[in-house]
């Protein structure tokens, strides 16, 4: 599962309206009949219109300055392994979203009128999408790029020959292009993967728009706070502040596992992947202690996600840690973010 929490920006400034983002999330509904569309929903309502979402989010920004975000975007992308547990992607993900947002509010170290924040205190709208395209940061696109560069140059050479600006054998250049297209390491249905290409398979994921202000439009609740859950003294009184992202990410996994009876492998856990990024040698040492069947699944997941795995794993844990550490120091963040099991 891969989760992002981010304020919506227009260049260097925060968007003053949610209209542009809401319109972007409506893209999959274009050309569909009413019964085929995916509508916005919240904790208690379904089939909420885009106009209502914009009106409610934009009207809930009291006392926020222009330099402050008015709303946050949470994107939740289950892996293909997790999606296989969902017999009905849309309805199951809606149910999961509503359970997830109950956990989301528990990660604020804040009180409203002397009580803990509840899901009824937040204003959010969510939408399920089923399509996803390859981005420039995806491993497949990056590793295909040298081939793309050569193909582009050959096509440029062909155009120069056709205009009479250079001499050469166009058919021979076309054969070279064809070979490069076939030799590119990452293909989808026999076609070289490029940025913007739609991914095949189940790509269902969740977009959530959550207001910076609570439902009463009086209290600021920012999941983007630079403060982790902590207390600070203000006017002689202790006041809670901050949002615990680690707690939220772990709760997202546990909620999914409980809701759909999903048996999560070690390599899929947020805790393990965080350890991988910070200290790969300890990560692999823990990996090697797993039972044989769990270890086999873990290595399969790592291979699918593009994380390099050393063949012929040495038996010495110290030797393993040293070799892994040296091999994986670079590109770890990109591998995690590009994978289908990242968070």
C-alpha positions as CSV (number, residue, x, y, z in Angstrom):
1,X,0.0,0.0,0.0
2,X,1.3,3.4,-0.9
3,X,-0.1,6.5,0.9
4,X,0.6,10.2,0.3
5,X,-0.6,13.2,2.2
6,X,0.0,16.6,0.6
7,X,-1.3,20.1,0.4
8,X,-2.5,21.1,-3.0
9,X,-0.3,23.7,-4.6
10,X,-0.5,25.8,-7.8
11,X,3.2,26.4,-8.5
12,X,4.7,27.9,-5.3
13,X,1.4,29.0,-3.8
14,X,-1.5,27.0,-2.3
15,X,-4.7,26.8,-4.3
16,X,-7.4,29.1,-3.0
17,X,-10.1,26.8,-4.4
18,X,-10.5,23.1,-4.6
19,X,-12.3,23.5,-8.0
20,X,-9.3,22.6,-10.1
21,X,-8.4,19.5,-8.1
22,X,-12.1,18.3,-8.0
23,X,-12.3,18.8,-11.8
24,X,-9.1,16.7,-12.2
25,X,-10.7,13.9,-10.2
26,X,-13.7,13.9,-12.4
27,X,-11.7,12.9,-15.5
28,X,-12.6,9.2,-15.4
29,X,-16.3,10.1,-15.5
30,X,-16.0,11.8,-18.9
31,X,-18.1,10.0,-21.5
32,X,-19.7,7.6,-19.0
33,X,-23.4,7.0,-18.4
34,X,-24.7,8.1,-14.9
35,X,-24.9,4.6,-13.6
36,X,-21.2,3.9,-14.6
37,X,-19.8,7.0,-12.9
38,X,-17.8,7.0,-9.6
39,X,-19.2,9.7,-7.4
40,X,-17.8,11.6,-4.4
41,X,-18.7,10.2,-1.0
42,X,-18.0,11.0,2.6
43,X,-18.5,9.2,6.0
44,X,-22.3,9.1,5.6
45,X,-23.3,10.1,2.1
46,X,-22.9,8.7,-1.4
47,X,-23.3,10.2,-4.9
48,X,-22.2,13.7,-3.8
49,X,-21.8,16.1,-6.7
50,X,-18.6,17.8,-7.6
51,X,-20.3,21.2,-7.1
52,X,-21.2,20.3,-3.5
53,X,-17.6,19.2,-2.8
54,X,-16.2,22.5,-4.1
55,X,-18.8,24.5,-2.2
56,X,-18.2,22.8,1.1
57,X,-14.4,22.7,1.0
58,X,-14.0,26.3,-0.3
59,X,-16.6,27.5,2.3
60,X,-14.7,26.0,5.2
61,X,-11.5,28.1,5.3
62,X,-12.2,30.7,8.1
63,X,-9.2,32.7,9.2
64,X,-6.8,30.8,6.9
65,X,-4.1,33.0,5.3
66,X,-3.2,32.8,1.6
67,X,0.1,31.2,2.4
68,X,-1.7,28.4,4.3
69,X,-3.1,25.3,2.6
70,X,-6.9,25.2,2.6
71,X,-7.2,21.5,2.1
72,X,-5.1,18.3,1.9
73,X,-5.1,15.5,-0.6
74,X,-4.7,11.9,0.7
75,X,-4.1,9.3,-1.9
76,X,-4.4,5.6,-0.9
77,X,-3.1,3.1,-3.5
78,X,-3.5,-0.6,-2.4
79,X,-1.0,-3.0,-4.1
80,X,-2.2,-5.6,-6.6
81,X,-1.9,-8.2,-3.9
82,X,-4.2,-6.2,-1.6
83,X,-6.7,-5.5,-4.4
84,X,-7.1,-9.2,-5.0
85,X,-8.8,-9.5,-1.6
86,X,-11.6,-7.1,-2.8
87,X,-14.4,-8.8,-4.6
88,X,-16.0,-5.4,-5.4
89,X,-13.3,-2.8,-5.7
90,X,-15.5,0.3,-5.5
91,X,-17.8,-0.7,-2.7
92,X,-15.0,-2.4,-0.7
93,X,-12.7,0.7,-1.0
94,X,-15.6,2.9,0.1
95,X,-16.0,0.8,3.2
96,X,-12.3,0.8,3.8
97,X,-12.1,4.6,3.4
98,X,-14.8,5.2,6.1
99,X,-12.9,2.9,8.5
100,X,-9.6,4.6,7.6
101,X,-10.9,8.1,8.3
102,X,-11.9,6.9,11.8
103,X,-8.2,6.1,12.4
104,X,-7.0,9.3,10.7
105,X,-8.6,11.5,13.3
106,X,-7.1,9.5,16.1
107,X,-3.6,10.5,14.9
108,X,-4.2,14.2,15.7
109,X,-2.8,15.2,19.1
110,X,-5.6,17.8,19.5
111,X,-8.8,18.2,21.5
112,X,-12.0,20.0,20.5
113,X,-13.9,21.4,23.4
114,X,-12.0,19.2,25.8
115,X,-12.5,15.9,24.0
116,X,-10.6,13.9,21.4
117,X,-11.2,14.6,17.7
118,X,-13.8,12.2,16.0
119,X,-14.6,11.5,12.4
120,X,-17.6,13.8,12.8
121,X,-15.3,16.7,13.4
122,X,-13.7,16.6,10.0
123,X,-15.0,17.6,6.6
124,X,-13.8,15.2,3.8
125,X,-14.9,13.9,0.5
126,X,-13.4,10.9,-1.3
127,X,-13.5,9.3,-4.8
128,X,-12.5,5.9,-6.2
129,X,-10.5,5.9,-9.4
130,X,-9.7,2.8,-11.5
131,X,-7.0,4.0,-13.9
132,X,-3.4,5.0,-13.4
133,X,-0.6,6.0,-15.8
134,X,3.1,5.5,-15.7
135,X,5.0,8.5,-14.4
136,X,8.5,9.8,-15.2
137,X,9.7,8.6,-11.7
138,X,8.5,5.0,-12.2
139,X,11.3,2.5,-12.4
140,X,10.1,1.2,-15.8
141,X,10.1,4.6,-17.4
142,X,13.5,5.5,-16.0
143,X,15.2,2.3,-17.1
144,X,13.6,2.5,-20.6
145,X,14.8,6.1,-20.9
146,X,18.2,5.4,-22.6
147,X,16.3,3.5,-25.3
148,X,13.8,6.3,-25.6
149,X,16.6,8.8,-26.1
150,X,18.2,6.8,-28.9
151,X,14.8,6.3,-30.6
152,X,14.1,10.0,-30.5
153,X,17.5,10.8,-32.1
154,X,16.9,8.2,-34.9
155,X,13.5,9.7,-35.6
156,X,15.1,13.2,-35.7
157,X,17.7,11.8,-38.2
158,X,14.9,10.4,-40.4
159,X,13.1,13.7,-40.5
160,X,16.3,15.5,-41.6
161,X,16.8,12.9,-44.4
162,X,13.2,13.4,-45.5
163,X,13.7,17.2,-45.6
164,X,16.8,16.8,-47.7
165,X,19.1,18.2,-44.9
166,X,21.1,15.0,-44.5
167,X,21.8,11.7,-46.3
168,X,21.1,8.2,-45.0
169,X,19.1,5.0,-45.4
170,X,15.7,5.6,-43.9
171,X,14.7,1.9,-43.9
172,X,17.9,1.0,-42.0
173,X,17.2,3.6,-39.4
174,X,13.6,2.3,-39.0
175,X,15.0,-1.2,-38.4
176,X,17.2,0.2,-35.7
177,X,14.2,1.9,-34.1
178,X,12.3,-1.4,-34.2
179,X,15.2,-3.2,-32.5
180,X,15.4,-0.6,-29.8
181,X,11.7,-0.8,-29.2
182,X,11.9,-4.5,-28.7
183,X,15.1,-4.4,-26.6
184,X,13.8,-1.9,-24.0
185,X,13.7,-3.8,-20.7
186,X,10.1,-2.9,-19.7
187,X,7.2,-3.8,-22.0
188,X,3.5,-3.9,-21.6
189,X,1.5,-6.0,-24.0
190,X,4.6,-6.0,-26.3
191,X,4.9,-2.2,-26.3
192,X,7.7,-0.2,-24.7
193,X,6.5,1.4,-21.5
194,X,6.6,5.2,-21.7
195,X,5.5,8.1,-19.5
196,X,1.7,8.6,-19.7
197,X,0.9,5.1,-20.8
198,X,-2.1,3.6,-19.0
199,X,-1.2,0.7,-16.7
200,X,-3.0,-2.6,-17.2
201,X,-4.6,-4.6,-14.5
202,X,-6.6,-3.5,-11.5
203,X,-5.3,0.0,-10.6
204,X,-8.1,1.0,-8.2
205,X,-7.1,3.7,-5.7
206,X,-8.7,6.3,-3.4
207,X,-8.4,10.1,-3.5
208,X,-9.5,11.9,-0.4
209,X,-9.9,15.7,-0.1
210,X,-9.9,16.8,3.6
211,X,-10.5,20.4,4.8
212,X,-7.8,22.0,6.8
213,X,-10.5,23.3,9.2
214,X,-12.8,21.1,11.2
215,X,-16.5,20.7,10.4
216,X,-17.4,23.7,12.6
217,X,-14.9,25.9,10.6
218,X,-13.2,27.0,13.8
219,X,-10.4,24.6,14.6
220,X,-7.3,23.9,12.4
221,X,-6.5,20.3,11.8
222,X,-3.4,19.9,9.7
223,X,-2.0,16.5,8.8
224,X,0.9,18.3,7.2
225,X,2.1,19.8,10.5
226,X,5.8,19.7,11.0
227,X,5.2,18.7,14.6
228,X,4.8,15.1,15.4
229,X,2.3,14.5,18.1
230,X,3.5,16.5,21.1
231,X,2.5,19.0,23.8
232,X,3.5,22.6,24.1
233,X,2.8,25.2,26.8
234,X,0.8,28.2,25.6
235,X,-0.5,30.9,28.0
236,X,0.5,28.7,31.0
237,X,-1.5,25.8,29.7
238,X,-0.5,22.6,27.9
239,X,-1.9,22.3,24.4
240,X,-1.6,19.3,22.1
241,X,-0.3,19.7,18.6
242,X,0.8,17.7,15.6
243,X,-0.2,14.7,13.6
244,X,1.5,11.3,13.9
245,X,2.0,10.1,10.3
246,X,3.8,6.8,11.4
247,X,0.7,6.0,13.5
248,X,-1.6,6.7,10.6
249,X,0.4,4.6,8.1
250,X,0.5,1.7,10.4
251,X,-3.2,2.1,11.2
252,X,-4.0,2.1,7.5
253,X,-2.4,-1.3,7.1
254,X,-4.0,-2.8,10.2
255,X,-7.5,-1.5,9.2
256,X,-7.1,-3.0,5.8
257,X,-5.9,-6.4,7.2
258,X,-8.8,-6.5,9.7
259,X,-11.4,-5.4,7.2
260,X,-10.5,-7.8,4.5
261,X,-8.7,-10.6,6.5
262,X,-5.5,-9.9,4.6
263,X,-2.4,-11.7,5.7
264,X,0.4,-9.1,5.3
265,X,3.9,-10.3,4.6
266,X,6.9,-8.8,6.4
267,X,8.1,-7.0,3.2
268,X,4.7,-5.2,2.8
269,X,4.6,-3.6,6.3
270,X,5.3,0.1,6.7
271,X,7.5,-0.7,9.7
272,X,9.7,-3.0,7.6
273,X,10.0,-0.6,4.6
274,X,10.9,2.3,6.9
275,X,13.7,0.1,8.3
276,X,14.8,-0.7,4.8
277,X,15.1,3.0,3.9
278,X,17.0,3.9,7.1
279,X,19.1,0.9,7.7
280,X,19.1,-1.8,4.9
281,X,21.4,-4.1,6.7
282,X,19.1,-4.5,9.8
283,X,16.2,-4.9,7.4
284,X,17.8,-7.8,5.6
285,X,19.0,-9.3,8.9
286,X,15.3,-9.4,10.1
287,X,14.2,-10.7,6.7
288,X,16.6,-13.7,7.0
289,X,15.0,-14.7,10.3
290,X,11.6,-15.2,8.7
291,X,10.2,-18.8,8.2
292,X,11.2,-20.2,4.8
293,X,7.7,-19.7,3.2
294,X,7.4,-16.1,4.4
295,X,10.9,-15.3,3.3
296,X,10.2,-16.6,-0.2
297,X,7.1,-14.4,-0.5
298,X,9.1,-11.4,0.8
299,X,11.8,-11.8,-1.8
300,X,9.2,-12.2,-4.5
301,X,7.5,-8.9,-3.4
302,X,10.8,-7.1,-3.3
303,X,11.7,-8.3,-6.8
304,X,8.4,-7.2,-8.2
305,X,8.8,-3.8,-6.7
306,X,12.3,-3.3,-8.2
307,X,14.2,-3.4,-5.0
308,X,17.6,-5.1,-5.9
309,X,18.0,-8.5,-4.3
310,X,21.4,-10.1,-4.1
311,X,21.6,-13.7,-5.4
312,X,23.2,-16.5,-3.5
313,X,22.5,-15.0,-0.1
314,X,25.5,-15.6,2.2
315,X,24.8,-17.4,5.4
316,X,26.8,-15.0,7.6
317,X,24.5,-12.3,8.8
318,X,27.4,-9.8,9.1
319,X,28.5,-10.5,5.6
320,X,25.0,-10.2,4.3
321,X,24.5,-6.9,6.1
322,X,27.7,-5.5,4.7
323,X,27.0,-6.5,1.1
324,X,23.4,-5.4,1.2
325,X,24.3,-2.0,2.8
326,X,26.9,-1.2,0.1
327,X,24.6,-2.3,-2.7
328,X,21.5,-0.4,-1.7
329,X,22.7,2.9,-0.4
330,X,21.6,4.7,-3.6
331,X,18.1,4.9,-5.0
332,X,16.3,3.3,-2.1
333,X,13.7,6.1,-1.8
334,X,12.9,5.9,-5.5
335,X,12.6,2.1,-5.4
336,X,10.2,2.3,-2.5
337,X,8.1,5.1,-4.0
338,X,7.9,3.5,-7.4
339,X,6.9,0.1,-6.1
340,X,3.4,-1.3,-5.9
341,X,3.9,-2.0,-2.2
342,X,5.3,1.3,-1.1
343,X,3.8,3.6,1.5
